[in-house]
Amino acid sequence: METTSEEQLEQPAARPKIVAVMPAYNAAATLKRTLDDIPPGTVQEVILVDDCSKDNTVEIARELGLTVIQHEQNKGYGGNQKTCYAAALERDADVVVMIHPDYQYDSRVVPLAAQLIHLGICDCILGSRIRSRAEALAGGMPRYKYIANRFLTTFENIALGQNLGDFHSGFRAYSRKVLETIPYEKNSDDFVFDTQFLVQTVRFGFKLGDIPVPVRYFDEASSINFSRSVTYGLRTLEAMMNYWTARLGIYTPNYLRKDDKPQQS
């Protein structure tokens, strides 16, 4: 029997290996709740990278059966992610989902993000915290952060030609190809790592998308203070300028150069 045109469409490969990575710092009080919310059978492995926590994050992670990697010295939020992604690739992950272990982002949406990556609909998925102003503020997002988020996200969408609801989400999912292609090792070790990564995904021609994800703001949830938020905002604007100077051939910073990146074995 002849196949129809629909049947001839490229089908996704067999069930992918989905690895969740958790960049952790003092997450002892929230780690188990975050893990418990991931639907059973969704991920094949959870890797927690501890950035010199001062509590018993490592002990709890091991008790929960997670793969634990400890930094000997604090490498920062971006530095932690670099270790996370390298470890996931070494373990042959097809899809990598980053989940903050502070219970701020609702990890029940992990399978939705992973499926969009697996189907090839997107190469990078972000969890959008902003479905409405009222909901974001009622959920505890500080007003100044909401205003800054709306300004920066609007500016980034225009600058990068995207239509994302929240450029600054800490919930993200990536295909293996993204992590093998993008030279994320060249990014900052600080919080602007996330912005630089998204600029790289656009620069390298990958498809971005987002899904709504409920968030919670409470004392144990990680956050940066006002002064660091200002620094982050300025460096985000710098990253947008980097994208355009590279695109126009004026100046291409190291992290946006399309050099050959060694493939993971």
Buried (B, 14 or more C-beta within 10 A) or exposed (E): EEEEEEEEEEEEEEEBBBBBBBBBBBBBBBBBBBBEBBEEEBBBBBBBBBBBBEBBBBEBBEEBEBBBBBBEEBBBBBBBBBBBBBBBBEBEBBBBBBBBBBBBBBBEBBBBBBBBBBEEEBBBBBBBBBBEEEBBBEBEBBEEBBEBBBEBBEBBBEBBEBEBBBBBBBBBBBBBEBBBBBBBEBBBBBBBBBBBBBBBBBBBEBBBBBBBBBBBBEEBBBEBEEEEBEBBBEBBBBBBEBBEBBBEEEEBBEBBEEEEBEEBE
